[in-house]
Amino acid sequence: MAFAATNGMVGISIRDTALRMVEVTKAAGESRISRLSQGRVRTALNVASLQDRTLIRRYAEDINRLYETADFQVSSGVFILDSNLVTIKKIPIDVNLQGERLKDHMRWEVEQCMINPLEQYIIAFEPLPADDSKDFTQAVVVVARRLVIEYLKEIFQNTDLQLRAIDVDVFAAQRVLAGNYDSGEKEFVALIDVRKDGLQFSIMRGTNFYLAHDMDFHGDEPAGPTRRDEDHLARQISKELRRIIIDHKLGKSVEDMRAIHLYGDGVTDSIVEALQNTHNVRIDRANPFKKIKVASAGGEAIVPSQPETFVIPVGAALKGL
């Protein structure tokens, strides 16, 4: 879903049962975080729950409760969809394709890799910047099931918020990093979302999306939050990131990244320290409040103790601003 720029937006994310909301307003060309809050939804939002229409009103009530309790003022919202619920692909395109011809081409490309009729999907795409010396470029394509999008729209029809767009977590995170950290046009930056049930790796080249890759723990998930388990997870991160770098010919080692930023509920000091001790490259917790101004309460900025857990809703709120 796309929309015109506005002067305020609320970014909303649900990960498992964690509900987070961030309000960003814009004045005189400058964005500022005016409110943020976190709470819970009574049922985790996942593939199974999205098939249960009796939960629609319950999700709406949970969102409304946090919205009203935190006294949010902006009524327009962007909701974040987990990348596990969409298909993301990069497709080569001729730079001369535009308008309806480009749309037709993208629909044809998607049709080749989808099992069900195209009418069951919503397709969004964005061409990447083209090299002046080449007559082709690539487009990033996102394909979501229409039933999922309609389910989310119905949730917000029962809230105080007007749903202005649906974004995807990986793009929200990269939007935050592009706005808060500097990198060269051809430099690669790795983002790692440390989740309860897995890891999501994404790579940016400069400020543009390059790739995304999910890694589920399955039966190999560490048993508990002990130092030994976190060291094991750090080794998993190193091993998988190195494999991605080599497979996609981004370099020869983890040190070929410009920087590595970790975010999400599973980031701990032990994981960050283990990675920093292993690799000679900048590795830190992603901070979505690094450059954007944050409102104060009682003389202190309203920055949460774990800013990396707010990367996704901040990125959602920044969409269109």
SVG drawing of the C-alpha trace seen along z (x, -y; Angstrom):
<svg xmlns="http://www.w3.org/2000/svg" viewBox="-15 -25 55 55">
<polyline fill="none" stroke="black" stroke-width="0.4" points="0.0,0.0 1.3,-3.5 0.3,-6.9 1.1,-10.6 3.5,-12.2 1.8,-13.5 2.9,-15.5 2.5,-12.7 2.5,-8.9 2.2,-6.1 4.3,-3.0 2.8,0.2 4.6,3.5 3.6,6.9 6.2,9.5 4.9,12.6 2.8,10.9 4.9,7.7 3.1,4.6 5.1,1.5 4.0,-1.9 5.9,-5.0 4.5,-8.4 6.6,-10.6 5.6,-14.2 7.2,-16.5 7.4,-20.3 9.7,-22.7 11.1,-19.7 12.3,-18.0 11.0,-14.7 10.6,-14.2 9.5,-11.2 6.8,-12.6 5.5,-9.5 6.4,-5.8 5.0,-3.0 4.9,0.8 2.4,3.4 1.1,6.8 -1.5,8.4 -3.4,11.3 -2.7,13.6 0.5,13.8 0.1,12.6 1.2,15.4 0.0,17.6 -2.4,19.5 -4.0,16.5 -4.4,14.7 -6.9,17.5 -9.0,16.9 -11.5,14.1 -12.8,14.1 -9.4,12.5 -9.9,9.4 -11.8,7.4 -9.4,8.6 -6.3,7.3 -8.2,4.0 -9.0,3.7 -5.3,4.3 -4.1,1.7 -6.7,-0.8 -5.8,-0.3 -2.1,-1.1 -3.0,-4.0 -5.3,-5.6 -3.1,-4.8 -0.1,-6.5 -2.2,-9.4 -1.1,-9.3 -2.4,-12.3 -1.7,-11.3 -4.5,-9.2 -2.7,-7.8 -0.8,-4.5 1.6,-2.2 1.5,1.4 4.5,3.7 4.1,7.1 6.6,9.8 8.7,10.8 7.9,14.5 4.4,13.7 5.5,12.3 7.8,13.3 10.6,10.9 12.5,11.2 14.8,9.1 13.9,9.3 16.0,7.9 14.2,5.3 14.9,3.2 15.4,-0.4 13.1,-1.5 10.1,0.3 7.7,-2.1 4.1,-2.5 1.7,0.3 4.4,2.2 6.5,2.4 3.5,3.5 2.6,6.2 6.2,7.4 6.3,7.6 3.0,9.5 4.3,12.0 7.5,12.5 5.6,13.1 3.1,15.5 6.1,17.8 6.9,18.5 3.4,18.5 1.3,21.6 -2.1,19.9 -3.7,17.4 -2.4,13.8 -5.8,12.6 -5.0,14.1 -1.9,11.9 -1.1,8.2 2.1,7.2 4.2,4.2 7.6,3.4 10.2,0.6 13.0,0.4 16.5,0.0 18.8,-2.8 20.2,-2.0 23.9,-2.1 24.2,-4.7 26.4,-2.3 23.8,0.4 20.4,0.8 19.0,2.9 18.5,2.7 16.6,4.7 13.3,4.2 12.6,5.4 9.2,7.2 7.1,8.0 4.2,10.4 1.6,10.8 -1.5,12.9 -4.6,10.7 -6.4,12.5 -3.6,11.4 -3.8,7.8 -7.6,7.7 -7.4,9.2 -5.0,6.4 -7.2,3.7 -10.2,5.1 -8.4,4.9 -7.7,1.2 -11.3,0.5 -12.1,1.3 -9.5,-1.0 -9.0,-4.7 -6.2,-4.7 -6.6,-5.0 -4.3,-2.5 -2.4,-4.4 0.1,-1.7 1.4,1.8 5.1,2.1 7.5,5.1 9.9,5.4 13.1,5.7 12.4,2.5 11.5,0.6 14.8,1.7 16.8,0.6 15.0,-2.7 16.0,-3.4 19.7,-2.4 19.8,-4.5 18.6,-7.6 20.9,-7.1 24.2,-5.7 26.5,-6.7 27.9,-4.4 29.4,-4.6 27.3,-4.1 29.0,-0.7 29.6,0.4 27.7,3.3 26.1,3.1 24.6,6.1 21.5,5.9 20.6,8.9 17.2,9.2 17.7,11.5 14.3,13.2 13.0,15.8 12.7,18.4 15.4,17.4 17.5,14.8 16.8,12.5 19.8,11.2 19.5,8.4 22.1,6.6 22.1,3.0 24.4,1.6 24.7,-2.1 21.1,-3.0 19.5,-0.5 18.1,3.0 20.4,5.8 19.1,9.1 17.2,10.7 17.6,14.1 15.8,15.9 17.3,18.6 15.0,20.6 16.4,22.3 14.1,25.3 15.5,27.9 18.8,26.2 17.5,23.2 19.5,22.6 17.7,24.0 17.9,20.9 19.5,17.5 22.8,18.6 26.2,17.2 27.1,20.5 23.9,20.4 24.5,16.8 28.1,17.7 26.6,20.5 24.2,18.0 27.0,15.6 28.9,18.4 25.7,19.2 25.5,15.5 29.1,15.5 28.8,18.7 25.6,17.8 26.7,14.2 30.0,15.5 28.1,18.0 25.8,15.2 28.8,13.0 30.6,15.8 27.5,17.2 26.5,13.7 30.0,12.7 29.9,9.7 33.5,10.4 35.6,13.1 34.9,12.6 32.7,10.8 35.3,8.1 34.3,7.1 31.1,5.5 31.1,1.8 29.3,2.5 27.0,5.0 24.0,3.7 21.9,6.0 18.3,5.3 15.3,7.1 14.2,8.6 16.9,11.3 20.0,8.9 22.1,9.2 25.4,7.7 27.0,11.2 26.1,11.7 27.3,8.3 30.6,8.7 31.2,12.2 30.8,10.9 33.0,7.9 35.7,10.1 35.6,12.3 35.5,9.8 37.5,6.7 34.5,4.6 32.1,2.3 29.4,4.3 26.8,2.7 23.1,2.5 21.1,0.6 19.9,-2.7 16.8,-4.2 17.2,-7.3 20.7,-8.2 19.9,-11.2 16.2,-11.7 15.0,-14.1 13.1,-12.6 10.6,-14.5 11.3,-14.8 9.2,-14.0 10.2,-15.6 13.4,-17.0 14.6,-13.6 14.3,-12.2 11.8,-9.3 14.3,-6.9 13.7,-3.3 16.4,-1.3 16.7,1.1 16.4,-1.1 17.2,1.8 13.7,3.2 12.1,0.1 13.9,0.3 10.8,1.7 8.1,-0.7 10.3,-3.7 11.0,-2.6 7.3,-2.2 6.5,-5.7 9.2,-7.2 7.6,-5.7 6.3,-8.5 7.8,-11.2"/>
</svg>
